[in-house]
Each structure stands twice: as C-alpha cells, then as structure tokens.
C-alpha cells in the first residue's frame, strides 16, 4: 500500500487502527479513512458485521485490536476520541488460546523429557558444572569464569535429587549409574527450563501484538528446534541463561501492554520483573550484558518518545525516568549482588579456588589464616615475598639451573608455600661494614624506603641476582634474566644490589609508606646496575624449569606487575608484643568486584584454539556444530534445525532491507505502509531484531574461544522475529493461505526435527541416514560410527595353519572428535624431590669447582618441598583453573 500526500488532502495512517480495521475512538465500527480515499481498496471497510478482515474471521478482530499497540509509543491519530483504556486495550488471551497453549506444552514436555536418562554418562561440560554442584553441596570454595546463579540451581537440583557431592565428574564418559549419581534429577532442571521457553514464547508474541495462530506457530518452532533441545537436556548453563532471557523479554513486552496505565500495580509488577530477570540472566553468564543492552536501548527510545509528548508533564516524565532507572539499573545490580552473597555464604570453606583470589579474600574462608606476622621488617629478617598483581605465588628458588642464558640457579614464582620461598634481607657489603663499626651493631635496624639491600635465598645461600642476559622465555632486549648466584660464604657482587622503592602504604598504618612493613607496604625492587624492576607476568618456564612462572627484571616496566608484598616475617630478635600485620577481610562489594575482575581476566585468557570453536559470522547459517559426546554407535552433536535457522536469518535480513528501502522512499515523499503493518512491524519485529543484533555483534569483538552455543539466545530472538514477520506479512491474504504457510513451515521443521533428533538424544542411527543429513560438508559429525545397512555379513573362514605369525587387526576406535581441553595456565607441578636433589647436587658441585675464590662446602641439598607441604595451602594463580581430567575421553573447554 502506498500513500503520497497531495495538496489540500489529509490522511491518517495508524498501524494499530489499520491492522484492526477499526477506529479506536468509535467503538470499533467506523473505518478510518482520509479525505476522499478508501484505505481498504476494493475490499471495502472492515466492521464487526463483515465477519472477516485481512485474512481473519470476526472472532479474531477483538484479539487483533487488543494486541495492537502493545509495544507502541502511544501515538494515535489526532482528533480520535475515546478513553485511555480504549486507546491501549489490555492484553487478552482467550480460554481457547490457553487450551491450545496447554496442548503445545504437553507436546513439548514429551519432546524435552523423552529418554532424559540417555546417555548415562558424563557429557561435555557436565565435567565442570556437575563438579561445581558438588562443591556447593560440600561448601568448598572454587573459581569459575561465570557468575554463580545457574551453578547454584544445579546444586539445588542435585540436593533435591539426592546427590551427596562426592562424585567428581572428572572426565567425559564416566558412568553415572555405576556411581549411583542421581543425574536424571539434575538434568531435569535444565529440561524444565527449556520446556518453560515454550509458553514464554507464546505469551511474548501475544504481548508484542501478534495473532493467536502466530503465537502457536512460534512456540511450536521452539519445541522442535534441535539446538535448543540438545542444550536443555544436559547439565549446562545455557538453559538457565536462555530461560531468564525469555523471562526478561516477556516481562518487558507485558510492561508495554500496561503503558496506558502507568504507575499502577501491574505496570510496576512487569517493570520490576524485567529488572529482576535481567539480574538473574546476568548472574548466570555475562552474555546477560547483551540483554541489558537490549532493554537499555529500547528504554532510551521509549523515554525519547515521551520527551516529545506534550501530554506528559515534566514531573510525570521524571517519574517515568526514575522508575526505569530504579527497576532496570538498581534492581539488577541488587540481584547480582544477592546471588554472589549466597555464593560466598555457601562456599565458606577453603578450596582449590583460593589461589585465584587475593590474600584478603582468602582470609574470609574457613581454614585460611594468612598474614598475622610481625609488622616491621628489619635487616636479617627471613621473609616470604608475594607477587601482588598476579596472585601467582611467591618469589622462589631451588637447586635447578637455567638451561639457557647464564645457566645459573632458577628464580621463579611458585604457588605453594614451602621453605624455598624464604629470603633473608641483608645490607650491602659496604653498609654491613659500617653497621659493624657502629656503637650498637646488635640493634635492630628497620628497612626503609630507598635502602639498597641484598636478598639471600635461605635454603641455597644464592643471592637474588640480575645481569645482561636474556631470560629463557621472555627474550626482549628490555628484559634481563634474574637468577640465584653465589654460595655459602661468597661475598657477592654489585649485581646483587636492589633498591627498595615503597609505592603504596596503608593509610590506616602510619609510616607504612616510609618504612618497609609486612602486608601494609607495596614495594618495587629496582636493580641498581641495570635500572630494571623485578617483574613477572605469568609466563611459564619449560619443563626443565618445572613449569613455574618466570621472573625477570624489566626496564621501564609498568608499576602493577612489579609490585610485591611481604606476607611472612621471621626474626629471632623481634621483641614479644611487637605490632602484628594481617590482611583485612573485604566486604561483599569488594569481594564481588574482585571476583568479577578475576573472571574478566581469566575469560579473556581463553584464547587457545579448540577443534570445535567457531566464529560469530558462521553462526546464523550454522556452518558447523560441535560434538558433545560419543560412544559406540551413539553420539550427541549440537546442530540446530537448518531450515529454521536459515529462514530466521532471512527474516532478519528482510527487516533491515525493508527499513532501508522505506527510509529512502520516505525521503522522496512516498509513505509505504506495508499493508498497514509498518509501525507494528517496527515496534515488534524491530525490537526483536535489535535484541538479535546486540546478542550477536558483540561476539565479533572477543578474542577468546567461541562456540555455536553462544548464539542460542540470539537464535531464540530470531525465531520470534520470524514468527512476527510471517504474522504481519500474511494479514492481507486469506486465512486459508495464511494457515497453509504456517503449517508448511511447521511440517518442514518437524521433519527436520525427526531427521536430526538422533544427534540430540544420542540414539542409534544408520550410516545412510546420517550421510543423507549432511547438507553442508562442514557438518563434521561422524557417520562411520553408525550401522551400515549396505554392509555384507562377514563370513569367518576356518583358520589355516601358516608359518607366519598371526597379526590381529587394530581394535576399532570410537570416534570422538573433541580433544583434551586446552589447559589454561595449569598449576606448576610439584617437584620430584629425588631427581631434583640429584641434578642439583651435580650442578652445585660443578659451580663450586669452577669458583675462583676460596671455596666452601655447600650444604646438602634439601628437598624442594617443605616436609609438611601436604598440609600447606596451595597458592596458585590462573594455573589451577580447569586441569585436564585424566581420561582418554575428550574434555570440553570451560566457557
């Protein structure tokens, strides 16, 4: 339909009116027309008496009128009469429509819950999230790159199902039944969340102003979408994320149905539900930030429209602004903090996640007591020095030499507390002579800002040393090797000299920025000869360095990664009653900020390649899926319903093209109305397209590993956009044609569901059926694992004696294409004491033999670990994120 305004004529087009075919100001019986023009063409005006309109029967007209304007901005034709309730009718779903939805939900329950117990093995990321559920039940602190809500939901489901938290989910393929794990109860939770997406889809489309048949079609499309089905049947986080995404969008759409009654109970209810579910989505995975952006963009648009509405006073506008700021900013933040508070309260015991967090954070856990050491640092103190920026461990050395550079003794960061982390802080040789000649050489002398000191390793008597040699891993010209050099009795040289530079003191502890204090003073160690700072950045040494973290001396280094703190201070002459230093325990907000910062850093570090990773530009057309599990003639592979993905993409592209074309035609004076559905098309489908864009485009900015399942929230929005497009673009055709289009689409999708359901349920298939299903060569699920119907039976001949030895064929191998998980900074392995001591003795004897000065016998090499090391608390950085389970089965990435 096209309208071009002529001089002297007036015409009013309002989509909400044209769609229903009735004027809102006249009780629904008078057609809206411009002067001298019939907007209905040859069909004539639509009235209640006509019994049909735009492909609808009389019974549909009230619903169409009720649905129109649900997401609108409230602009109606000037001069129209009628009350506010007439201009904004309430959403109305009839009893028959509720019955239809109920039948669809029953069907969806069968599809979602059928054979939920299959397979009875650990699948894909159940390795991680099942294990985390057990840690919640045991109260043991762990670290994960995702917020806690979805994992706590799995823990609650496990608790209700009888899971005791002892099964460790350590590798893919472990048998649940043999271990007595109530895995079906744990899988039931995401399955029910996936089932809930069916009525959520129906109600959302209805609230956006779409007809009952379109709502039914959209919910059925969600029922038979294979990727959503696969994801919802396993202990994975995305089901919870998609559920809260759906709840947010549904609440937001319902909120706009109450736009004509602002600040009333339902208006507040839907607005607050939007905020609560925003917070819940964000508390499951940070993909919820894209949902925040979606609601935020539409909120800004809504407020902009209200700003130009002269019927809204300045006071009313501020109330609208304040209500949205409270519900959509403050409420989600409170929800996010609340779930973290529950998370911290449940995980109150010391665990393997300690090491990712700061010492202050660790001190809040039961069984951890860090610090509580004499505060003032004196010359002669035996100290343990922690790297402040990375939490990767302590300054460490042991009797192993570098295999490159100077080949002197290694200096590293080590995440466990042992005696090889201790250093004795001493004066330089010249300052030591002055001190011995002083009037009171036995007096304790504190270490102050600017002092030049030497650090001698307590176990091996080597001094912390740097020189013009390149480090073994970081070989830049501005990096210098740091080593341990010397032996017991060796006087050392100027390359052992380091200047203490206190960068930050504790404002609550006077003098901590002038005098070196344990815990309270953050300082740098500046090499006096090379003018470089002691530095570490989490890079690991090779196996000959025991895969510990490299320490270098970096010129012009930025401050954060050159900051150190003393955590332990021992001196025999410190008098009793001297002040002690200890870490402060942070509050909730400080803990959440720290946890969020660590999650952000570790997430960005997931950059290694993975055999099933994919990039965002391949997702909308589903270039490839990803393998979840395989055993024998069964496998689970994440693959969507191809026709539905491609048609959804077509609907999204069509929206963009139409908007550009109509904008250009508007500029030329043509006002196309899209059969009277233009405004509704923008308000409904436009909102869904905006959400899709904001859930897809941000992934292009990410350098980390990405996988097809990251697209699923955007896919759900795309399915809604497809349903809305079909609804609005078929309102002018006959009802029979319209329903034929919808039924045809559903039949195609249902057929595809049955074709690919073997990959979702992990049921047996045939090789021929599998090969026929590969429409794209990039779909790399293995068809060789399935039964070949064309294979001829093998006839086993009687064995014939032969002189040559019988060679058995190699055993058949089950193909499972996932490789071992790319390890993210695995923890440094504990050192083999016997081998280390043997190698160290040889190296030490060679050094002593080559010395040109008076030689002394080196002390016997002690073990690299403290005798009570097993009782010590490990302190590792990102090293311990997710170790590869010891299994032949592939291990998925943590994402």
N, C-alpha and C positions, 0 to 999 in steps of 0.2 A: 504494500500500500504506500502511495507516495502523495505528499501534500506539498504544494508550492503556494505560498501566500500571495494573493493578488490584492492590488489596492482596493480599498473600500469593502473588503470582506473580513470576517473574523471566523476563526475556527478554534475549537478547544479540543486537544487530544490529551487524554489522561489514561495511561495504560490500565490502571485499576478499573476505570469505567469501561474502556473499550473491551477489555477481556471479558467482563461480565455482561457487557451489552446493555447496561442499565445505568441510569443516573443515580448517584448516591443521595441526591437531595430530594428525590420524588418517590421514595418508597420502592424503587426498583422497577417501575413500569414505563418510564419515559425514556426513549433512546436519546442519547446525546448527539447533537449534530451541530455543525457550523452553519452559518447563514447560507442557504441555498445549496447545501451539499449533503448527500446521504453517505455517511461513513461506512455503511454496510454494503454498498453497491447494490447489485441486483437481488441480494438475498433479503433486503428489507430489514426493518428494525427487529430486534430480539426482545420479546416480552415474555413474561411468565406464561401468557396464553399460547405463545407459539410452540412451547414444549420442546424446543431444540435450539441450539446456538453454538456455532463454531465446533461442531462435532460432539456436542453434549446434549443429553436429554434434559428435560425440565428439572429432574431431581438433582442434577449436578450444579445448577446455576447458583443456588444458595451457597454451596461449598466454594465455588469459584469466587464469588463475591467476598466470602469470609476469608479466603486465602489471600486475596489481592491486598497489596499494601503491607504485608507482614514485615518486610524489611525496608519499606519505603521511607521517604523522608518527610512524609506528611503533607506534601503539596497536592492540593486538589484544585479543580477549576474554580476560578474566581466567580463569585456570584452564586455558587451552589449553596443550597440551604441544607438543613439537617443538622442534627446534633453531632457532638464529637464521637459518640458511640457509633453513629451511622457511618461516619467517615472512616473510622477504624474499627470494623467489626472484630469481635473476638474469634480466635481460632476455634473451629468446631469440627470435631471428628465424630461421625455418626456411630451408632451402635453397630451397624453393619460393617463399617470400616474397622472397628475394634475387633469384631469377629474374624474378619479377613486377616488382620494382623496376627491374631491368636493362632490361626491355622498356619500362617507362614512361620511363626516362631516354633510351632511343633515340628514342622518340617526341618527347620534349621537345627533344632535340638538333635534330631536323628543324624543329620549330616555332620554336625560338630562332634557329637559324642560317640559315634559308631566306632567300635574297636579302639577306644581310647587307651586300652592297655597294650596296644601294639605299637612299637616293639617293647618288649620287657627288658630293655637295655638302656644304658645311659646314652643319650643322643645329643650331639652338637654341644651347645653352650649350657646344657644341663650340667656339664662338668663343673662350670663355675657357679651357676646360680643355685643349683641344688646344694653344693658345698656351702655356699653363703647362708642358705636357710638353716643348715645345721649349726653354723657358728652363732646365728641369732639364738637358737634354742640353747646353746651352751654358754651364751654370754661372752664369747671370746672375740676380742676386737680384731677386725680385719679391714683391709683397704680395698676399695673398688673404684673404678673410674666413673661410676654412675651414682646419682643420688639414691637414697635408701628405700623409698616407699615400695616399689614393686618387689624388691627382695624381701622386705618385711611381710608383704602379703603372701609370698610363697612360704615363709617361715610359719605364718599363722595357719595357712592351709595344711602344712606338714604337721603342725601340732595337733590340729583337729583330726587329721587322718591317723595319728599315732606314731609319727616319725620321732625318733629319740635323738636325732642329730649325730649319731655315731657313724653312719655310712658316709664315706668321704668323697664319693663321686669323682675319684681321682682320674679316671680315664673313660673315654668313649667305649661302649661295648660291655661294660660291667653289667652283670646280671642282677636286676632288681629283685626278682623272685627268690633267688638263692640267698640273698642277703636279708630278705624279709622287709624290704623298704616299701611303704605304702605309697608308691609312686603314682598310682591312679588318682588318689585323693589330691596329690599335689598338682597333677596335670588338669584336674577337674576345674581348678580355679581359673587358669587362663582360658580353658574351653568355655566356661560360663561367661567370662568377659567377652570372648568372641561372639558368643550367642547373643549377648546383650546388644551388640552392634546392629543387629537386625531391627529391633523396634526403635533403636536410636535413629537409624537411617530413615525409617518411615516417618517418625514424628518430626525429624529435622526438615525433611522435604515438605511435609504438611505445613510446618511453621513458616517455611520460606514461600508459601503461597502456591504450592503445586497440587494438582488434582489427585484424587484417590488412586486412580489406576497408575499414575506415575510414581506415587509413593510405594505402591505394592511392587511395581517393577524394580525400583531402586533397591528395596530391601531384599528381593529375590536375587538380584545381581550380587549383593553382598553374601548371600547364603552360599552361592555356588562359585565364588571366586577362590581359586585353589591356593594362591599365595597366602591370603588371609586365613584360610582353613588350616594350612600347614603350620603357620606360625602360632595359631591359637591352641594347638594340641600338645605343646611341649612346654617345659619349664623355662620360658624365655620372657624377657622383659617387655617385648614389643606389644604383647596383648594388652598389658596394663596401660602402656602409653597410648595405644590406639583407642582404648576404651575411654580414657579421660579426655582425649582429643575429641571423641564423639560427644561426650557429655558436655564439653565446653561449647562446641558449635551448636548443639541442640539448645542449651540454655540461652545462648546468645540470640538464636533465632526466636525462641519463645519470648525473650525480653522485648523484642521489637513488636511482637503481637500485642503487647501492653503499652505501646508508645503513646496511645491516645489517653491513657490513664496514668500519667507519671506520678511517682512517689506513693502509689498505693501498694498494698501488701504484695500482690502478685508481681508487680513491677520490681519491687525490691527483692523478692524471692528469686526471680530469674537472674537479676543482675548479680546478686551475691553468689548464686550457684555458679554463674560464669566465673567469678573470681576464685571461688574455692576449687573448681575443677582445673582452672589454669594453674593454681598452685600444686594440685595433685599431679598434673601432667609434667610440670617442671621437676617435681620430686621423684619422678620415675626415671626420666632421661632428659638430658639437656636439649634434645630435639624439641622439648616443650617450649623452648625460647622462640621457635618459629611460630608456634601457636600464639604466644604473647604478642609477637609482631603482627600477626593476622588480626587479632582482636584490636590491637592498638591502632592499626591503620584505619580500620572501619570506625573506630571510636572518634578518631580525629576528623574523619569525613562527616560523621554524624554531628559533631559539635560545630563544624564549619557551616553546615546547612542551618543549624539552629541559630548561629550567629547572625545569619541574614534573614531570619524570620522575625518580622516586626511584631508579631503577636506574642512573642516571648520577651518579657521584661528583663532588664539587666539582673535583677535579683533572682528571677527564675533561672536565667542562664547560669549564674554562679552556682545555684543549687544543682543543676544538671552536671556541671563541671566537677563540683566537689563529690557528688555521689559516684561518678565514674572513677575519679581518682582514688577514692576510698576502696571501692569494690574491685577495681581492676589493677591497682598497684599495691595498696596496703594489704588487702586480704590475701593475694597470692604470696606475698613475702612472709606474712604471718604463718600461712600454711606450710611454706617451705621450711621455716624455722621450727615449726612444731614437729614435723616429721623427723628433722635432724635431732631434736631434743629426745624424741622417742628412741631414735637410733643410738644415741650416745648413752641413754639410760639403760638400754638392753645390753649393749656391748660394753660392759663395765670392767671386764677382766682383761689383763694383759694378754696380747696375742701376737700373731705374726704380722699384723698390720701396724704395730707400734712404730716400726722403723721409718715409715713414710712421714711420720709426724714429728714435730719439734719436741724437744725435751719438756717444754712447758705443757704441751698437750699430753705427752706420755705420763706425766706426773698425776694426771686426773684419773688414771686407770688403776684398778686394784692390783697390787703386787708389784708396782713400779715405784721406786724411790731413787730419783736422780738428784744429783747435787748434794745438798746438806753436807758441805765441806768447808773447811776453814777459808774465810773470805780473802784475806790478804796474801799476796804472792811475794815470797822472799827468795833471794838468791839461795840456791841449794834445795829449793822445793822440788819434789817429784810430782810432775803434773801430767794430766791426760788432756789433750787438746782436741776439741771437736771442730770440724768444719761447719760454719754457721749456715751458709747459704743452701747447701745441698742435703744436709742430714745424711750424707753418705757414709759417715763414720768418723774415725779418729785418725790423727796423724800416727803413722805406724811404720815400723821397720822390722826386718827379720834377717836371718843369715842366709839370704839368697841374693845373688848379684844380677845386675842387668846383663843381658846378652848383647847389647849394643852400647854405643857411646863409651863412657869411661869404664864400664863393666864393674863399677863399684856397687856397694850394697844398696838394695832397693829401699826406697821410701815411698809409701803408698797411703791411701785411705783404706781403712779396714772397718767393717761394720760390727764386729764383735768386740766385746770388752775383754782384753787379756793383758798380760804383763808387758807385751811388746808394744803396747800403746803408751807406755810411760817414758817421759823425758825429764832430765834434770836440767833446770835452768841455771846457768853459771855465768860468771863475769868473763870478759876477755882476759887474756893473759896479762896485759899491762894493767888493767883495772884490778885484777886479782893481786898483783904485787903491791899496788897502792893500798889496797884494803888490808893486806897482811902487815903493812907498816903503820897502820892507823893505831890510835890509842886503845881502841876496843875492837880487835879483829873478830871477836866472837859474837858481837852484837848483830842481831837480825837486821838486814837491810832490805827494804821493800824495793820491788822493781817498779820503775816509774816510766811515764810516757817519754819517749825519746832515748831511753837507755839502749846501749849496744850490748847484746847478750849472745851467749852460745847455748845450744841445746844438745845435750849428750844423751844418746839412747841408753836407757837404764840397763837393758839386758846385754847389749853387744858392745857398749862403750864407743860406738861410732858417733861422730858429731853430724848434725844436720848441715849439709854442705851443698854448694852450688858453684857452677863454673861454666865456661863457654863450651858446652857440649849440648847437642840437641837431644831432647827426650826421646824415648823409644816409640811413642805413638804420635804425640803432637810435635811435629818436626819443624814448625815455623821458626824463622830466624829470631823472632822476638820471644821465643820460649827457651828456657835453659833447663837442663837436667838438674834434678835435686837428688842427692844420694846421701848415704851414710859413709863417712870416711874417717879412718884412724883406727886406733886400737887402744887398749887399756895402757895408760901411761904416756900416750902420744900427746904432745902439747898442742897440736893443731896448727892451723894457719889462718890467714885473713879471709879465706873463702868460707870459714865457719861463722862469720860475724853477721848478725841480723839486728836491725834496729826495730824496737817495739814502737809502733805508732797506734795509740788508742784512738779509734774513730768515734766510738759511741759509748757513753756511760749510762748508768741507770740514774734517772733524775731523782729517784727516791733514795739513792745511796750517795751521799756527798763524798766527793773525792774519787769516784769510780772512773772519771774521765782523765784524771791526772796520775793516779796510782793504779797499777795493774791489780785487778781483783777477779777472783773466780766468779764465773757466771755473769756478773754485772758488767764487765768490760768486754767490748768487742774490739779487737785489735788486728792490725796487719803486721806481718813480719817482712821487712824490707831488707834485701841483701845489700850490704854496704858497698860491695865491689861491683856487682852487675847492675845495681839500681833496678832490681826487679822485685816483685812481690810474690810471696808463697801463694800458690794458686791451685785450684782443682775444678774440673768441670764434668765429672762423672765418666770420663773416657777410661776404658778398661785396658789394662795391660794384657798381653797374650798369656797363654797357659804357663809359659815359663815364669811369668810374674804372678801366678796363682789367680789370674783374672781379677785382681784387686784394682782399685781405682787409682789412676795415675795422678801424681803430684808433680807440679812443675814450678818454675819461677818465671813469671811473666812480666815483661816490660810494658809499661803503660796500661796495665790491666785495670778494668773497671772494678770499683770497690766491692760490690756484693760478694763475688766469688773469691775474694782474697781476705774475707773476714773470718776470724777464729775466736773461739771462746774456750776458756779453761773450765773443765767440768769437775775434775778431781784435783785436790791439792793436799800433798802429804809432806810434812816437815817435822822432824823429831823435836825441834826446839820451839815449836809454836806453843805458847803457854796455854794451859787449860782456861776455859772461859773466854777465849778469843772469839770475835764475831764470826758467825757462820753465814754462808751464802746458800741459797736454794732457789729453785725455779718457782716462779709464781704460777698458780693454776688459773688458766684463762676461763672467762665466762662463755656462755652459749654463743653469743655473736662472734666472739674471737675464734672459737673453735670451728664454727661454720665457715667463717671467712678463710681460715687456714685449710680446712678440708676442701673447700671449693677451689682454692688456689692450687692445691696439690693435684686435685682431679683434672683441672685445666692443663696443668703442665704435663702430667702423665698421658692424658688423652692426646695432646699434640705430639707426644713422643712415639705414638703408634704409627710409625711411618714405614716399617719394613714391608716388603711385598708379601702377598699371600696368593696361593694358586686360585682362589675363588673371589678375590676382590674385583670390584668393577667401579667404573667412574660414572658420575651422575648423568652424562649425556647418553649413556646406554640404557638407562633405567626405563624411561617412558615407553620405549619399544621393546623392552625386555630382550636385550641381546643375548644375555646368558643368565642362568640361575646359579644356585650354589648347592653343593652336596652337604647333607646333614648327617647321614648315617648309611651304612651298607653292611649286609651280612647275607652270604649265600645268594639266593635268588630274590632278595628283597632289598629295597633301598628307599631312602627319603631324600628328595631333592626339591629345593624351593623353586617352584616355577608357577607363574600365575596363569590365568585364563587368557590365552593370547588375543582372541577377538575382543574381549572386554578391555584389555589394556590398550589395544590399538584404536578402538572406537572412542575410548575416553580421551586419548591423545588427540584424535581428530576433532572431538567436541571442543577441547581447549584451544586448539589452533583456529578452529572456525570462529570462536568467540573473539579472538584477537584480530583476525582478518576483518570480521564484520564491524568491529569497533573502529578500525582504521578507515574502512570504506565509508561508513556512515558519518564519521567526523569530516572526511573530505567532502562528501556530498552536502553536509550541513553548511560547510563554508561556502558552497556555491548556491545556497538557498533552497536546496532540496531537503525535505524533512521526512525521511523514511521511518515508518512506524513498525516495521517487522510484523505486519498483520495485527497491529495493535498491542504487541507484546514487548516493545523496545525497552520501556522503563523497567518492567518486571524482569526482563532478561538481564538487564544490567544489575538490578538490585539483588537478584537471587543467584543466577549463574555467575555474575561478575564477582560477587563476594566469594564464591567457591573457587573461582579461577585465581583470585588474589591469594587465597589461602594456599592453593596448589603451588603458585609461583614462590611464595615465601617459605614453603616446605621443601622446595626442590633447589632453587637457585643458590641458597647459601652453601650448599654442599660443594659447589664449584670453588669456593674459597678455602676449602680444607685440604691440607696435605696429608692427612692421616689415612689409614686404611678405611675404605668404604665398601659396603656390600649392598646387595639388592634389597635386603630387608629394611634398609634405611629409607627406602622410597614408600613403604607401605602407608604411613599416614597421608602422604600426598596422593597415593592411589585412591584411598577412600574418598577424599575430596573430589578427585577426578570422576569417580563413579557417580557421585551426587550431581556433578556438573553435567555429565552425560544424560542422566535421568531428567534433570531440569530442562536441558536443551530439547530433548525429544518431546517433553510435555508441551513446551511453549511453541515449538515449531510445527506441531501437529494439531493445534487447536482450531485451525480453519478447515481441516479435512474432515471427512465424515467419520463418525465414531467407528465404523467397521474398518476403515483403512487405518485409522489411528491404532486400534487394538491389534490389527494384523501386524503392524510394525513392531509393537511392543512384544507380542507373542513370538514373532520370528526371532527377535533378539534373544529372548529368554530361551527358546529352543536351542539356538546356536550355543549359548553359554552353558546350558545344561548338558548338551552333548560333549562339549569340551571338558566339562567337569568330570564326566564319566571316563573320558579318554585319558585324562591326566591324574585321576584320583589315585592310581597306584603309587605315584610319586609322593602324594600327600599322606596316604595311610600306611605306606610301606608294605603293601600286599603283593603277592606273586603276580607276575605279568608274563607275557610271551615276548620273545625277541622280535617277532614280526610286528606285533602291536607297538612295541617300543620304537622300532625303527620308523614305522609309519608316522609316529607322533613327532618326529624331529623335523619340524618345518624350517628351522634355521640350523645351519651347520654348527653354529656357536653354542647350541644347547648341548652341553657336554656330559650328560648323564650316560652311564654305561649300559648299553643294551646287551652286552655279551653275558651279563650275569643272569639273564632270564632264559627260560626254557626255549629251545629252538624246535618249533613244531615240524620243521622240514628235515631235521636230523634223522639219519637212518640208524636203527638199533645196531649197536656194536656186537659183532659175533666174536666171542672169545675162543680162540683156537687152542687145541691142546699143546702144552709146552713141548718143544722139540729139543732134545739134548744137543748141546753145542759146546765147543771148546772155549768159545769166547765167554767172558763173564757177562752175566745178565745185568743190564743197566735199567734201573727203574726210571720212569718219566718223572719230571719235577712235579711236585704237588701243585694242584690247582690253587690259584691265589684269588681270594676275594678282592675285587677291585673296590677300593675306597679312596677317592681322589684327594681328600683333604690331607695335607701334610702336617707334620708336627707344628705346633704353634710357634710362631716367631717369638723368641724369648726377648722380653723387654728388660734389659739390664739385670740379668739374673744375679742373685747374690753371689758374692765371692765364695768359692768352695772352701771348706775347712782344709787346712793343710795337712799333708801326710807327714807326721812327725818324724818317722824313722828315715824316710827318704830325704826330707829336708835337712835333718841333722847331719846325715852322711855327706850330702852335697855341700852343706855349709862348712863342715869341717875341712873338706878339701880346699874350698875357696879361701877359707880363713888361713890355713897353713901356707898356701901359696902367697897370700898377701904378706904374712909375717916374714916369710923367707925373702921376699923381694924388698923389704923395707931397708932403707939406708941408715936409719937412725938406730939407736940402741933398742933392741927388741926385747919384748917381754912375752911370757907365755900367755896366750889368750885363754880366757875362761872356757870351760867346757860348754858347748852349745846346748842351751836349754831348749825345751820344746817350744814350738811357736805358739802353742795354746796354753792358757793357764790350766792348772790341774783341775780346777773346779769350773772349767768353761761350760760344761753342760748345764750348770746351774745359773750361768750368767744370762742376762737378757740380750738377745741379738739386736744390733742397731744397724740396719741396712737401709739403703735408700730405695729408689725405684727398682733396685735389684730384685726385690722379692715379690714383684707384682703378681705374676702368674707363672710359676715354673711349669715347664712341660711335664705332664704326667708321664710316668714310666710305663709305656704301653706301646704296642705295635699299631694300635688304632690311631687314626689321625686326631689331632687335637685342634679345636677351632680357636680363632683369635678371640681376645676379650674385647667386645665392642658394644 
